[in-house]
Every structure is written in C-alpha cells, then in structure tokens.
Amino acid sequence: MSPTLPGVDSPLQPSQVQSLISFLEHEAQPMIVLDPDYNILAANTAYQRQFGSVDQPYIGQKCYRISHHYDVPCDQAGEHCPMKKAQEMRGPDRVLHIHHTPRGPEHVEVELRPILDQRGAITAYVERLSVVRSASARPSDDGLVGRSPAFNLALAALQRVAPSMLPVLLLGESGTGKELFARAVHETSERASGPFVVVDCSGLTETLFESELFGHEKGAFTGATTRKPGLVETAQGGTLFLDEIGDIPLAMQVKLLRLIESGTYRRVGGVETLHANFRLVAATHKPLEQMMAQGLFRQDLYYRISAFPIQLPPLRERAEDIALLINSFLQRAGAGKRKLTIDAGALTQLQQRAWPGNVRELRNVLERARLFADDGVIRVEHLPAVPDGQLRAPPMPRHADSASPAPIAATFGGTRAELAAHLGISERTLYRRLKAQGLA
C-alpha cells in the first residue's frame, strides 16, 4: 500500500521534503526522495555514505544519470524502470540493477514507492536501495560474478527467496555454478551463521546415501565401530544442499520425502526419533518433470523441493560476463603468485566459444592455459583447440567498431528490442553502443 500523506501538495514543498528526510533518517538503509521527473530531491545519511560522491553532486540530478550514467530513463535504455512500473501500478515496484557507486559497479536492489497526495495523485517517490553482497559486478576473488541480464535475473530471484524458509530448486546445465548459488542463498538468509552442508547425491549408493544423510549407530553394519552423525544432523540450524538430487534412487526418495514432510529421521540401526532443523536447497541438471513422467522421480517429492525454482543461465547466454569471469579467475589464480593477464586475441576466442561445460569449463581452460603462459600472458596458442561446432560467430561483424552497431542501426527497420535480438546482445548494451555513436 502506497502512503498518502495529509497536507502533501503536488509538487512537494521544501518543508515537506525536509519532513520526509527527517522520517527517512531513522532508516538504516540508503533512501532518496524523487519527484515524478526523476530528479533527486533529498537523501538520507545512509545514502550519502554508501552512494554519495564529492565529485558528483546528486541533489537535483536525474536518478538515471547518477545511478547508471544514462541520458534517458532506464526503460528507454533497455532496462526495467521501477518508476514507470510504480506509476502504472500506483504501488511499489522492486528491481535489481547495476549501479555506479564510489566503489565501482555494484548490484543494487531497488524498491520504489509512490507518495500520493490527498487527491490520490502521485506527488513523489521514495526509493530504498540495498547493495547485494552475494554477487559481484566486478572481478572478484570468490563467489558469484556477473552482470549480464540473464545472470541478474537469476540473482534477483535468489534475493527474493533467500530471506524466507522456502525450499529452493536450482536448475541448470552442469557447470553453471549451482553450488555457488546455493551458498549465496545460505549467506543471504537468516541462517548465514549456521552450517552450509553439501550432499553430493550423484556418488552415493542406496546404503551409503542413508548412512551419510541420517548417520548410523555403533554396530549398525559391518565396519560401524562408532556412532556417526549424519549430514542432516550436521546441518542443524543451517542449510542442507542436495546437489544432483535427480540422481537419488527411488527407494531413497521415499525416505527423503518423509524427512522433509515430518522433519524427523532416525540414524541407521537406531530407534530414537531425531528432529531436523535445516533450510533445504536442491539442484540438478536433469529434467525432473520428464523423469516424473517416466516414473524415475517421485511427483510428491518434486512438489516438495520445487517451491521456488531458479533457472541458472548457461554461459552461452552470458556472453557479456565472459571477460568479467576471466578476470576473476586470473585474479584468483594469481593470488600469492605472479600476476596473469590475457591478450586481446585469446580473449576474443574465449568469448566466441560455445562453452557446453559452462563456467566450470572456462575455469579449467584457464587453469590449463596458465601452465603455458611463462611470461604471465595467456595467448591463443596456450588455449586448447576448439572442438568442431563449438565456435560461435561473433555478434557483431568483424569490420565494425566493437563499440557501436551504427552501420546496422542505420538500416534496421525494427524496434530497439528487435535490433538487440538481431545482434545477439542485450537492449542495455545496444543502448550504450548507440549512445557512443550519438544515435540514442
């Protein structure tokens, strides 16, 4: 519900802006007040500390210029504009954006609420900003890295579900970073101080699976010389991550379902009923719905684990992230060692590969290449040969300036969205390239 402030005029009077700021000062998160023309009217201290810059005054400036360095509102630059959506809905809107900050580009979650006057007209907006700590939009030593639209879509879903206790199902091809996303769910939740326990379901037999998951009593089977707590017990108060849950045998699926439904279990060979306390995150690269139809995966278990599915994009849909990921991997590989770089030719070839093994394959290729880079520079000759059919055509013609699709834009008759799709780039990237040529 959007606030209706008694006595608020349209537009806001200076005294009313000050009254709003006094109210916002009680908020720990950064907040600003905007007028309907995107101008920043005021900001609280938290915003000044996290987003303010002495070199770039923001009061009286357009929000899209400060946050994105755009000359037009976000929706005209190919992004979701929360103000436009809030205006249409006459209610709050929430979106995840990449913002320019004094620290560099960062993922920021934006919640925008309209302020209504006594007649019900929108007189201003209050925007709450929260920096996302679970991923980096810059090269990083660890964790999730990315800034492409496909990556941001998955990250936005993660940010929505993480604070809840809903089970999360991560879906995606092998090598897309499911464990990193699972860990990010854990670290963004209220259970972040608890354990994060990984169960690799792909390498466990039925007998071993039950013993690993539930633990066993002394003498439960040959070799069980002591009582052993299971991974469910180890995950008490934290998160249990079931990786490759599609590989669990049907007989074990029944026992897993019972655990999830009742919240209780018994160690192998034991009679004591134990109570579980964990947040469930599962992941698989297998088509679970198809497996259900074939009788290979229980329908009731599927609906228990898939309360909030998140589809992780393959690397081929994250072409804008490849250079960022490469820089991150080289930064990690060079920690405590000589610094590694990559030349333009090698980078271009890596950006054109299809990457069926996704981020994991990219990391492995770089690990191999660094062994040949005696002078600290990775070149094309250090890369493994590209298998047939795994080299994609570049999205832009080779003779064109990589910063701009001007020759095509001048003759293309469709919309901006259609042109971006034709070029194989995001609408936001297209806008930046058109802007560089003075065409936007």
C-alpha positions as a Markdown table, in Angstrom:
| # | Residue | x | y | z |
|---|---|---|---|---|
| 1 | Met | 0.0 | 0.0 | 0.0 |
| 2 | Ser | 1.5 | 3.3 | -1.0 |
| 3 | Pro | 1.5 | 6.1 | 1.6 |
| 4 | Thr | -1.0 | 9.0 | 1.4 |
| 5 | Leu | 0.4 | 12.0 | 3.3 |
| 6 | Pro | -2.0 | 14.5 | 4.8 |
| 7 | Gly | -1.4 | 18.0 | 3.5 |
| 8 | Val | 1.0 | 16.9 | 0.8 |
| 9 | Asp | 0.9 | 19.1 | -2.2 |
| 10 | Ser | 1.9 | 18.4 | -5.8 |
| 11 | Pro | 4.7 | 19.2 | -6.3 |
| 12 | Leu | 6.3 | 18.7 | -2.8 |
| 13 | Gln | 7.1 | 21.9 | -1.0 |
| 14 | Pro | 10.6 | 22.3 | 0.6 |
| 15 | Ser | 9.2 | 21.9 | 4.1 |
| 16 | Gln | 7.6 | 18.7 | 3.1 |
| 17 | Val | 10.8 | 17.4 | 1.6 |
| 18 | Gln | 12.6 | 18.1 | 4.9 |
| 19 | Ser | 9.8 | 16.4 | 6.8 |
| 20 | Leu | 10.3 | 13.3 | 4.6 |
| 21 | Ile | 14.1 | 13.4 | 5.1 |
| 22 | Ser | 13.6 | 13.6 | 8.9 |
| 23 | Phe | 11.5 | 10.5 | 8.7 |
| 24 | Leu | 14.0 | 8.7 | 6.4 |
| 25 | Glu | 16.9 | 9.4 | 8.8 |
| 26 | His | 15.5 | 6.7 | 11.1 |
| 27 | Glu | 16.1 | 4.2 | 8.3 |
| 28 | Ala | 19.4 | 2.3 | 8.3 |
| 29 | Gln | 19.2 | 1.6 | 4.6 |
| 30 | Pro | 20.0 | 4.2 | 1.9 |
| 31 | Met | 16.9 | 6.1 | 0.8 |
| 32 | Ile | 16.2 | 9.0 | -1.5 |
| 33 | Val | 13.2 | 11.1 | -2.5 |
| 34 | Leu | 12.4 | 11.6 | -6.2 |
| 35 | Asp | 10.0 | 13.8 | -8.0 |
| 36 | Pro | 7.9 | 12.4 | -10.9 |
| 37 | Asp | 10.5 | 13.8 | -13.3 |
| 38 | Tyr | 13.3 | 11.6 | -12.0 |
| 39 | Asn | 15.0 | 14.4 | -10.0 |
| 40 | Ile | 16.6 | 13.5 | -6.7 |
| 41 | Leu | 15.1 | 15.9 | -4.1 |
| 42 | Ala | 16.8 | 14.6 | -1.0 |
| 43 | Ala | 18.7 | 11.7 | 0.5 |
| 44 | Asn | 19.3 | 10.3 | 4.0 |
| 45 | Thr | 22.7 | 9.9 | 5.6 |
| 46 | Ala | 22.9 | 6.2 | 4.8 |
| 47 | Tyr | 22.6 | 7.1 | 1.1 |
| 48 | Gln | 25.2 | 9.8 | 1.4 |
| 49 | Arg | 27.6 | 7.3 | 3.0 |
| 50 | Gln | 27.2 | 4.5 | 0.5 |
| 51 | Phe | 26.3 | 6.2 | -2.8 |
| 52 | Gly | 27.3 | 9.9 | -2.4 |
| 53 | Ser | 30.3 | 11.3 | -4.1 |
| 54 | Val | 32.0 | 14.7 | -3.5 |
| 55 | Asp | 33.0 | 14.7 | -7.2 |
| 56 | Gln | 29.4 | 14.1 | -8.4 |
| 57 | Pro | 26.7 | 16.1 | -6.6 |
| 58 | Tyr | 23.4 | 14.2 | -6.8 |
| 59 | Ile | 20.7 | 16.6 | -5.3 |
| 60 | Gly | 18.7 | 18.0 | -8.2 |
| 61 | Gln | 20.2 | 15.5 | -10.6 |
| 62 | Lys | 18.3 | 12.8 | -12.6 |
| 63 | Cys | 18.4 | 9.4 | -10.8 |
| 64 | Tyr | 19.3 | 7.6 | -14.0 |
| 65 | Arg | 22.3 | 9.9 | -14.6 |
| 66 | Ile | 23.6 | 9.3 | -11.1 |
| 67 | Ser | 22.9 | 5.6 | -10.9 |
| 68 | His | 23.5 | 4.5 | -14.5 |
| 69 | His | 25.3 | 7.4 | -16.3 |
| 70 | Tyr | 22.4 | 7.3 | -18.8 |
| 71 | Asp | 21.0 | 10.3 | -20.6 |
| 72 | Val | 17.4 | 8.8 | -20.6 |
| 73 | Pro | 15.3 | 6.9 | -18.1 |
| 74 | Cys | 16.1 | 3.2 | -17.6 |
| 75 | Asp | 13.2 | 1.9 | -19.7 |
| 76 | Gln | 14.4 | 3.9 | -22.7 |
| 77 | Ala | 17.9 | 2.3 | -22.2 |
| 78 | Gly | 16.6 | -1.2 | -22.3 |
| 79 | Glu | 16.2 | -1.7 | -18.6 |
| 80 | His | 13.3 | -2.2 | -16.2 |
| 81 | Cys | 12.3 | 1.3 | -14.8 |
| 82 | Pro | 10.8 | 1.0 | -11.3 |
| 83 | Met | 9.3 | 4.5 | -11.5 |
| 84 | Lys | 7.4 | 3.7 | -14.7 |
| 85 | Lys | 6.1 | 0.5 | -13.2 |
| 86 | Ala | 5.2 | 2.1 | -9.9 |
| 87 | Gln | 3.3 | 4.8 | -11.9 |
| 88 | Glu | 1.4 | 2.2 | -13.9 |
| 89 | Met | 0.6 | 0.1 | -10.8 |
| 90 | Arg | 0.1 | 3.1 | -8.4 |
| 91 | Gly | 2.0 | 0.9 | -6.0 |
| 92 | Pro | 5.5 | -0.2 | -5.1 |
| 93 | Asp | 7.9 | -1.9 | -7.5 |
| 94 | Arg | 11.2 | -3.8 | -6.9 |
| 95 | Val | 14.0 | -4.4 | -9.3 |
| 96 | Leu | 17.7 | -5.4 | -9.2 |
| 97 | His | 20.0 | -3.1 | -11.2 |
| 98 | Ile | 23.7 | -2.5 | -11.7 |
| 99 | His | 24.5 | 1.0 | -10.2 |
| 100 | His | 27.6 | 3.1 | -10.4 |
| 101 | Thr | 28.9 | 3.7 | -6.9 |
| 102 | Pro | 32.0 | 5.2 | -5.4 |
| 103 | Arg | 33.3 | 1.6 | -5.2 |
| 104 | Gly | 32.6 | 0.8 | -8.8 |
| 105 | Pro | 29.6 | -1.0 | -10.4 |
| 106 | Glu | 27.6 | -3.0 | -7.9 |
| 107 | His | 24.3 | -5.0 | -7.8 |
| 108 | Val | 21.7 | -2.9 | -6.0 |
| 109 | Glu | 18.2 | -3.9 | -5.1 |
| 110 | Val | 15.8 | -1.0 | -5.6 |
| 111 | Glu | 12.4 | -0.7 | -4.1 |
| 112 | Leu | 10.3 | 2.3 | -5.2 |
| 113 | Arg | 7.1 | 3.5 | -3.5 |
| 114 | Pro | 4.9 | 6.4 | -4.8 |
| 115 | Ile | 3.7 | 9.1 | -2.4 |
| 116 | Leu | 0.1 | 10.1 | -3.1 |
| 117 | Asp | -1.4 | 13.5 | -2.3 |
| 118 | Gln | -4.9 | 13.9 | -0.8 |
| 119 | Arg | -6.4 | 13.7 | -4.3 |
| 120 | Gly | -4.7 | 10.4 | -5.0 |
| 121 | Ala | -2.2 | 11.8 | -7.5 |
| 122 | Ile | 1.5 | 10.7 | -7.3 |
| 123 | Thr | 3.5 | 13.7 | -6.0 |
| 124 | Ala | 6.8 | 12.0 | -5.3 |
| 125 | Tyr | 8.6 | 8.6 | -4.8 |
| 126 | Val | 10.6 | 7.2 | -2.0 |
| 127 | Glu | 13.4 | 4.8 | -3.2 |
| 128 | Arg | 15.1 | 2.3 | -0.9 |
| 129 | Leu | 18.4 | 0.9 | -2.1 |
| 130 | Ser | 20.2 | -2.1 | -0.8 |
| 131 | Val | 23.6 | -3.3 | -2.1 |
| 132 | Val | 23.6 | -7.0 | -2.9 |
| 133 | Arg | 26.6 | -8.7 | -1.2 |
| 134 | Ser | 26.0 | -12.2 | -2.6 |
| 135 | Ala | 27.4 | -11.4 | -6.0 |
| 136 | Ser | 30.0 | -9.1 | -7.6 |
| 137 | Ala | 29.7 | -6.9 | -10.7 |
| 138 | Arg | 33.5 | -6.5 | -10.8 |
| 139 | Pro | 36.3 | -9.1 | -10.9 |
| 140 | Ser | 36.2 | -10.9 | -7.5 |
| 141 | Asp | 38.4 | -13.3 | -5.5 |
| 142 | Asp | 35.4 | -15.6 | -4.8 |
| 143 | Gly | 31.7 | -16.1 | -5.0 |
| 144 | Leu | 29.2 | -15.3 | -7.8 |
| 145 | Val | 30.4 | -12.9 | -10.5 |
| 146 | Gly | 28.3 | -11.5 | -13.3 |
| 147 | Arg | 26.3 | -8.5 | -14.6 |
| 148 | Ser | 24.6 | -9.8 | -17.7 |
| 149 | Pro | 20.8 | -9.6 | -17.9 |
| 150 | Ala | 20.5 | -13.4 | -17.7 |
| 151 | Phe | 22.7 | -13.5 | -14.6 |
| 152 | Asn | 20.9 | -10.6 | -13.0 |
| 153 | Leu | 17.5 | -12.4 | -13.5 |
| 154 | Ala | 18.7 | -15.4 | -11.5 |
| 155 | Leu | 20.3 | -13.2 | -8.9 |
| 156 | Ala | 17.1 | -11.2 | -8.4 |
| 157 | Ala | 15.2 | -14.4 | -7.9 |
| 158 | Leu | 17.8 | -15.5 | -5.3 |
| 159 | Gln | 17.4 | -12.2 | -3.5 |
| 160 | Arg | 13.7 | -12.6 | -3.2 |
| 161 | Val | 13.6 | -16.2 | -1.8 |
| 162 | Ala | 16.8 | -16.2 | 0.3 |
| 163 | Pro | 15.3 | -14.4 | 3.4 |
| 164 | Ser | 12.4 | -17.0 | 3.5 |
| 165 | Met | 12.4 | -20.6 | 4.5 |
| 166 | Leu | 11.0 | -21.9 | 1.2 |
| 167 | Pro | 12.9 | -24.8 | -0.4 |
| 168 | Val | 14.8 | -23.7 | -3.4 |
| 169 | Leu | 15.4 | -25.8 | -6.5 |
| 170 | Leu | 18.3 | -24.7 | -8.7 |
| 171 | Leu | 18.0 | -25.9 | -12.3 |
| 172 | Gly | 20.6 | -25.6 | -15.0 |
| 173 | Glu | 23.3 | -27.4 | -17.1 |
| 174 | Ser | 26.4 | -28.8 | -15.5 |
| 175 | Gly | 29.0 | -26.2 | -14.7 |
| 176 | Thr | 26.6 | -23.2 | -14.3 |
| 177 | Gly | 27.6 | -22.6 | -10.7 |
| 178 | Lys | 24.8 | -24.3 | -8.8 |
| 179 | Glu | 26.8 | -24.7 | -5.6 |
| 180 | Leu | 27.8 | -21.1 | -5.6 |
| 181 | Phe | 24.2 | -20.0 | -6.0 |
| 182 | Ala | 23.2 | -22.4 | -3.2 |
| 183 | Arg | 25.9 | -20.9 | -0.9 |
| 184 | Ala | 24.6 | -17.4 | -1.8 |
| 185 | Val | 21.1 | -18.4 | -0.8 |
| 186 | His | 22.5 | -19.6 | 2.6 |
| 187 | Glu | 24.7 | -16.5 | 3.1 |
| 188 | Thr | 21.8 | -14.2 | 2.3 |
| 189 | Ser | 19.4 | -15.9 | 4.7 |
| 190 | Glu | 18.8 | -15.6 | 8.4 |
| 191 | Arg | 20.8 | -18.9 | 8.8 |
| 192 | Ala | 24.0 | -17.5 | 7.4 |
| 193 | Ser | 25.7 | -18.0 | 10.8 |
| 194 | Gly | 24.8 | -21.7 | 10.7 |
| 195 | Pro | 26.5 | -24.5 | 8.8 |
| 196 | Phe | 26.2 | -25.0 | 5.0 |
| 197 | Val | 26.3 | -28.7 | 4.3 |
| 198 | Val | 26.7 | -30.1 | 0.8 |
| 199 | Val | 25.5 | -33.6 | -0.1 |
| 200 | Asp | 26.7 | -34.9 | -3.5 |
| 201 | Cys | 23.8 | -37.2 | -4.4 |
| 202 | Ser | 25.4 | -38.4 | -7.6 |
| 203 | Gly | 28.1 | -40.6 | -6.0 |
| 204 | Leu | 26.1 | -42.3 | -3.3 |
| 205 | Thr | 24.6 | -45.8 | -3.4 |
| 206 | Glu | 21.3 | -46.5 | -1.6 |
| 207 | Thr | 23.0 | -47.9 | 1.5 |
| 208 | Leu | 25.7 | -45.2 | 1.6 |
| 209 | Phe | 23.2 | -42.5 | 1.0 |
| 210 | Glu | 21.1 | -43.4 | 4.0 |
| 211 | Ser | 24.1 | -43.7 | 6.3 |
| 212 | Glu | 25.6 | -40.4 | 5.0 |
| 213 | Leu | 22.3 | -38.5 | 5.3 |
| 214 | Phe | 20.9 | -39.8 | 8.6 |
| 215 | Gly | 24.1 | -41.2 | 10.3 |
| 216 | His | 24.4 | -44.6 | 11.9 |
| 217 | Glu | 24.6 | -46.2 | 15.3 |
| 218 | Lys | 27.5 | -48.3 | 16.5 |
| 219 | Gly | 27.2 | -51.8 | 15.2 |
| 220 | Ala | 24.5 | -50.9 | 12.6 |
| 221 | Phe | 26.5 | -52.7 | 10.0 |
| 222 | Thr | 30.0 | -54.2 | 9.4 |
| 223 | Gly | 32.6 | -51.5 | 10.0 |
| 224 | Ala | 30.3 | -49.3 | 12.0 |
| 225 | Thr | 32.6 | -49.2 | 15.1 |
| 226 | Thr | 31.3 | -45.9 | 16.4 |
| 227 | Arg | 28.1 | -43.8 | 16.3 |
| 228 | Lys | 28.3 | -41.3 | 13.4 |
| 229 | Pro | 26.1 | -38.2 | 13.0 |
| 230 | Gly | 24.7 | -37.8 | 9.5 |
| 231 | Leu | 24.7 | -34.7 | 7.3 |
| 232 | Val | 21.2 | -33.8 | 8.3 |
| 233 | Glu | 22.4 | -33.6 | 11.9 |
| 234 | Thr | 25.5 | -31.6 | 10.9 |
| 235 | Ala | 23.2 | -29.1 | 9.1 |
| 236 | Gln | 21.2 | -28.3 | 12.2 |
| 237 | Gly | 20.4 | -24.6 | 12.2 |
| 238 | Gly | 21.8 | -24.1 | 8.8 |
| 239 | Thr | 21.3 | -25.1 | 5.1 |
| 240 | Leu | 21.3 | -28.6 | 3.6 |
| 241 | Phe | 22.3 | -28.5 | -0.1 |
| 242 | Leu | 21.4 | -31.7 | -2.0 |
| 243 | Asp | 23.4 | -31.4 | -5.2 |
| 244 | Glu | 22.3 | -33.5 | -8.2 |
| 245 | Ile | 19.1 | -34.5 | -6.4 |
| 246 | Gly | 17.9 | -36.2 | -9.7 |
| 247 | Asp | 20.4 | -39.0 | -9.0 |
| 248 | Ile | 18.8 | -40.1 | -5.8 |
| 249 | Pro | 17.4 | -43.7 | -6.2 |
| 250 | Leu | 13.6 | -44.1 | -5.9 |
| 251 | Ala | 13.9 | -46.1 | -2.7 |
| 252 | Met | 15.8 | -43.2 | -1.1 |
| 253 | Gln | 13.4 | -40.6 | -2.5 |
| 254 | Val | 10.7 | -42.0 | -0.2 |
| 255 | Lys | 12.9 | -41.6 | 2.9 |
| 256 | Leu | 13.9 | -38.1 | 1.8 |
| 257 | Leu | 10.3 | -37.2 | 1.4 |
| 258 | Arg | 9.5 | -38.4 | 4.9 |
| 259 | Leu | 12.3 | -36.3 | 6.3 |
| 260 | Ile | 11.1 | -33.2 | 4.5 |
| 261 | Glu | 7.4 | -33.7 | 5.4 |
| 262 | Ser | 7.8 | -34.8 | 9.1 |
| 263 | Gly | 11.0 | -33.0 | 9.9 |
| 264 | Thr | 12.2 | -36.2 | 11.7 |
| 265 | Tyr | 14.5 | -39.1 | 11.0 |
| 266 | Arg | 16.4 | -42.0 | 12.6 |
| 267 | Arg | 20.0 | -43.0 | 12.3 |
| 268 | Val | 20.7 | -46.3 | 10.5 |
| 269 | Gly | 20.4 | -49.0 | 13.2 |
| 270 | Gly | 18.8 | -46.6 | 15.7 |
| 271 | Val | 15.3 | -46.3 | 17.3 |
| 272 | Glu | 15.5 | -42.8 | 18.6 |
| 273 | Thr | 13.5 | -40.2 | 16.6 |
| 274 | Leu | 15.5 | -37.1 | 15.9 |
| 275 | His | 14.3 | -33.7 | 14.8 |
| 276 | Ala | 15.8 | -32.0 | 11.8 |
| 277 | Asn | 16.2 | -28.2 | 11.6 |
| 278 | Phe | 17.6 | -27.1 | 8.2 |
| 279 | Arg | 16.8 | -25.0 | 5.1 |
| 280 | Leu | 16.6 | -27.1 | 2.0 |
| 281 | Val | 18.3 | -26.2 | -1.3 |
| 282 | Ala | 18.4 | -28.7 | -4.0 |
| 283 | Ala | 20.0 | -28.7 | -7.5 |
| 284 | Thr | 20.0 | -30.8 | -10.6 |
| 285 | His | 20.9 | -30.7 | -14.3 |
| 286 | Lys | 18.3 | -33.4 | -15.1 |
| 287 | Pro | 14.8 | -32.8 | -16.4 |
| 288 | Leu | 12.8 | -33.7 | -13.3 |
| 289 | Glu | 9.4 | -33.2 | -14.9 |
| 290 | Gln | 10.3 | -35.6 | -17.7 |
| 291 | Met | 11.7 | -38.1 | -15.1 |
| 292 | Met | 8.4 | -37.9 | -13.2 |
| 293 | Ala | 6.5 | -38.8 | -16.4 |
| 294 | Gln | 8.9 | -41.8 | -16.8 |
| 295 | Gly | 8.4 | -42.9 | -13.2 |
| 296 | Leu | 12.0 | -42.1 | -12.3 |
| 297 | Phe | 11.3 | -39.3 | -9.8 |
| 298 | Arg | 8.5 | -39.1 | -7.3 |
| 299 | Gln | 5.9 | -36.5 | -8.0 |
| 300 | Asp | 5.2 | -35.8 | -4.3 |
| 301 | Leu | 9.0 | -35.2 | -3.7 |
| 302 | Tyr | 9.2 | -32.9 | -6.7 |
| 303 | Tyr | 6.5 | -30.6 | -5.4 |
| 304 | Arg | 8.1 | -30.5 | -2.0 |
| 305 | Ile | 11.5 | -29.4 | -3.3 |
| 306 | Ser | 10.4 | -27.1 | -6.1 |
| 307 | Ala | 8.5 | -24.4 | -4.1 |
| 308 | Phe | 10.8 | -21.8 | -5.7 |
| 309 | Pro | 12.7 | -23.0 | -8.8 |
| 310 | Ile | 15.5 | -20.8 | -10.2 |
| 311 | Gln | 16.8 | -21.4 | -13.7 |
| 312 | Leu | 20.6 | -20.7 | -13.9 |
| 313 | Pro | 21.6 | -19.5 | -17.3 |
| 314 | Pro | 24.3 | -21.3 | -19.4 |
| 315 | Leu | 27.4 | -19.4 | -20.2 |
| 316 | Arg | 26.5 | -19.0 | -23.8 |
| 317 | Glu | 23.6 | -16.8 | -22.6 |
| 318 | Arg | 26.0 | -14.7 | -20.5 |
| 319 | Ala | 28.4 | -13.6 | -23.2 |
| 320 | Glu | 28.8 | -10.2 | -21.6 |
| 321 | Asp | 30.1 | -11.9 | -18.4 |
| 322 | Ile | 32.9 | -13.9 | -20.0 |
| 323 | Ala | 35.6 | -11.2 | -19.8 |
| 324 | Leu | 34.5 | -10.4 | -16.2 |
| 325 | Leu | 34.7 | -14.1 | -15.3 |
| 326 | Ile | 38.1 | -14.5 | -16.9 |
| 327 | Asn | 39.5 | -11.5 | -15.0 |
| 328 | Ser | 38.1 | -13.0 | -11.8 |
| 329 | Phe | 39.7 | -16.4 | -12.4 |
| 330 | Leu | 43.0 | -14.9 | -13.3 |
| 331 | Gln | 42.8 | -12.7 | -10.2 |
| 332 | Arg | 42.2 | -15.8 | -8.1 |
| 333 | Ala | 44.9 | -17.9 | -9.8 |
| 334 | Gly | 47.4 | -15.1 | -9.3 |
| 335 | Ala | 46.7 | -14.7 | -5.6 |
| 336 | Gly | 50.1 | -15.0 | -3.9 |
| 337 | Lys | 51.8 | -15.8 | -7.3 |
| 338 | Arg | 52.8 | -13.9 | -10.3 |
| 339 | Lys | 50.1 | -11.9 | -11.9 |
| 340 | Leu | 48.4 | -13.3 | -15.0 |
| 341 | Thr | 46.9 | -11.4 | -17.9 |
| 342 | Ile | 45.3 | -12.4 | -21.2 |
| 343 | Asp | 45.8 | -10.8 | -24.6 |
| 344 | Ala | 43.1 | -9.5 | -26.9 |
| 345 | Gly | 43.2 | -12.4 | -29.4 |
| 346 | Ala | 42.8 | -15.1 | -26.7 |
| 347 | Leu | 40.0 | -13.1 | -25.0 |
| 348 | Thr | 38.2 | -12.8 | -28.3 |
| 349 | Gln | 38.4 | -16.5 | -29.0 |
| 350 | Leu | 37.2 | -17.4 | -25.5 |
| 351 | Gln | 34.2 | -15.0 | -26.0 |
| 352 | Gln | 33.3 | -16.8 | -29.2 |
| 353 | Arg | 33.3 | -20.4 | -27.8 |
| 354 | Ala | 30.0 | -22.2 | -27.1 |
| 355 | Trp | 31.1 | -23.5 | -23.7 |
| 356 | Pro | 29.0 | -26.7 | -23.3 |
| 357 | Gly | 30.7 | -27.2 | -20.0 |
| 358 | Asn | 29.8 | -23.6 | -18.9 |
| 359 | Val | 31.7 | -21.7 | -16.2 |
| 360 | Arg | 33.4 | -24.9 | -15.0 |
| 361 | Glu | 34.8 | -25.5 | -18.5 |
| 362 | Leu | 36.0 | -21.9 | -18.7 |
| 363 | Arg | 37.8 | -22.2 | -15.4 |
| 364 | Asn | 39.5 | -25.4 | -16.5 |
| 365 | Val | 40.6 | -23.9 | -19.8 |
| 366 | Leu | 42.2 | -21.0 | -18.0 |
| 367 | Glu | 43.9 | -23.3 | -15.4 |
| 368 | Arg | 45.5 | -25.2 | -18.3 |
| 369 | Ala | 46.5 | -22.1 | -20.2 |
| 370 | Arg | 48.3 | -20.6 | -17.2 |
| 371 | Leu | 50.7 | -23.5 | -17.2 |
| 372 | Phe | 51.9 | -22.4 | -20.7 |
| 373 | Ala | 52.0 | -18.7 | -20.0 |
| 374 | Asp | 55.6 | -18.5 | -19.0 |
| 375 | Asp | 55.7 | -14.7 | -19.3 |
| 376 | Gly | 52.4 | -14.2 | -17.5 |
| 377 | Val | 50.3 | -13.5 | -20.6 |
| 378 | Ile | 47.8 | -16.1 | -21.9 |
| 379 | Arg | 47.7 | -16.1 | -25.7 |
| 380 | Val | 45.7 | -18.0 | -28.3 |
| 381 | Glu | 48.4 | -20.7 | -28.7 |
| 382 | His | 48.0 | -21.5 | -25.0 |
| 383 | Leu | 44.4 | -22.4 | -25.4 |
| 384 | Pro | 43.1 | -25.9 | -26.2 |
| 385 | Ala | 41.8 | -26.4 | -29.8 |
| 386 | Val | 38.1 | -25.6 | -30.2 |
| 387 | Pro | 36.1 | -28.7 | -31.0 |
| 388 | Asp | 34.1 | -28.7 | -34.2 |
| 389 | Gly | 30.9 | -26.7 | -33.9 |
| 390 | Gln | 31.8 | -25.0 | -30.7 |
| 391 | Leu | 33.0 | -21.7 | -32.1 |
| 392 | Arg | 30.1 | -19.2 | -32.4 |
| 393 | Ala | 30.1 | -16.3 | -34.9 |
| 394 | Pro | 30.7 | -13.0 | -33.1 |
| 395 | Pro | 27.6 | -11.0 | -32.5 |
| 396 | Met | 29.0 | -8.0 | -34.5 |
| 397 | Pro | 30.6 | -8.0 | -37.9 |
| 398 | Arg | 34.4 | -8.1 | -37.5 |
| 399 | His | 34.9 | -4.9 | -39.6 |
| 400 | Ala | 32.5 | -2.9 | -37.5 |
| 401 | Asp | 33.6 | -0.9 | -34.5 |
| 402 | Ser | 33.0 | -3.2 | -31.5 |
| 403 | Ala | 31.7 | -0.2 | -29.6 |
| 404 | Ser | 28.8 | 0.5 | -31.9 |
| 405 | Pro | 26.4 | -1.2 | -34.3 |
| 406 | Ala | 25.9 | 2.1 | -36.3 |
| 407 | Pro | 26.0 | 0.6 | -39.8 |
| 408 | Ile | 23.3 | -1.9 | -38.9 |
| 409 | Ala | 21.2 | 0.5 | -36.8 |
| 410 | Ala | 21.1 | 3.0 | -39.7 |
| 411 | Thr | 19.3 | 0.5 | -41.9 |
| 412 | Phe | 17.4 | -1.7 | -39.5 |
| 413 | Gly | 13.7 | -1.1 | -39.6 |
| 414 | Gly | 12.5 | -2.8 | -36.4 |
| 415 | Thr | 12.3 | -1.7 | -32.8 |
| 416 | Arg | 15.3 | -1.3 | -30.5 |
| 417 | Ala | 14.4 | -4.6 | -28.8 |
| 418 | Glu | 14.3 | -6.4 | -32.1 |
| 419 | Leu | 17.7 | -4.9 | -33.2 |
| 420 | Ala | 19.3 | -6.1 | -29.9 |
| 421 | Ala | 17.9 | -9.6 | -30.5 |
| 422 | His | 19.2 | -9.5 | -34.1 |
| 423 | Leu | 22.7 | -8.6 | -32.9 |
| 424 | Gly | 22.7 | -11.1 | -30.1 |
| 425 | Ile | 23.2 | -8.5 | -27.4 |
| 426 | Ser | 21.1 | -7.1 | -24.6 |
| 427 | Glu | 19.0 | -4.0 | -25.1 |
| 428 | Arg | 21.0 | -2.2 | -22.5 |
| 429 | Thr | 24.3 | -2.9 | -24.3 |
| 430 | Leu | 22.7 | -1.8 | -27.6 |
| 431 | Tyr | 21.7 | 1.5 | -26.0 |
| 432 | Arg | 25.3 | 2.1 | -24.8 |
| 433 | Arg | 26.7 | 1.4 | -28.2 |
| 434 | Leu | 24.1 | 3.7 | -29.9 |
| 435 | Lys | 24.8 | 6.4 | -27.4 |
| 436 | Ala | 28.6 | 6.2 | -28.2 |
| 437 | Gln | 27.7 | 7.0 | -31.8 |
| 438 | Gly | 25.3 | 9.8 | -30.9 |
| 439 | Leu | 22.3 | 7.7 | -32.2 |
| 440 | Ala | 20.5 | 7.5 | -28.8 |
